[in-house]
Amino acid sequence: MIEFRPVTRHNFQQVANLRVAAYQEDFVDSAIHSLAQAYVIGEACKPFAIYHNDNVIGFIMFRYGLGHKRTEIASIIIDKNYQSQGYGTKAIQLAIDLLTNEGKTRVVQLDYNPSNLVAKHIYEQQGFSVVKLEDNGEILMERNLWHSH
């Protein structure tokens, strides 16, 4: 089982030490970069360490308040030592559950580098659909969490 816990001074170094495989380094920002973004942007960003048991295995950050009840999964990293074990899929499922249960999000957005076929597969498996090619060359995807009546 995995869970999200806030990034604190107690787990900061473990989060800072997260690494992806060398070929993935162009696909994602480091956790440090995302934490710096959260610091600058403020309350709209919610960074979490991803835990399996008591081990930090990854990082995820939500960016709220994009209008029309949209929330972005701004970053997701699974450490290279924990990849190919289903944790990325479980983290996306947990993120969808968390955002659904909060009730503030109608649409979840994320983007990925088109060369990152593993991410594309996970996101499609979890119900995300392509919206457009962004100016930065990444693919924007989204998933509806609930429908207005």
Secondary structure by P-SEA (a helix, b strand, c coil): cbbbbccccccaaaaaacccccccccccccaaaaaaaaaaacccbbbbbbbccccccbbbbbbcccccbbbbcccccccccccccaaaaaaaaaaaaaaaaaccccbbbbbbcccaaaaaaaaaaabbbbcccccccbbbbbbbccccc
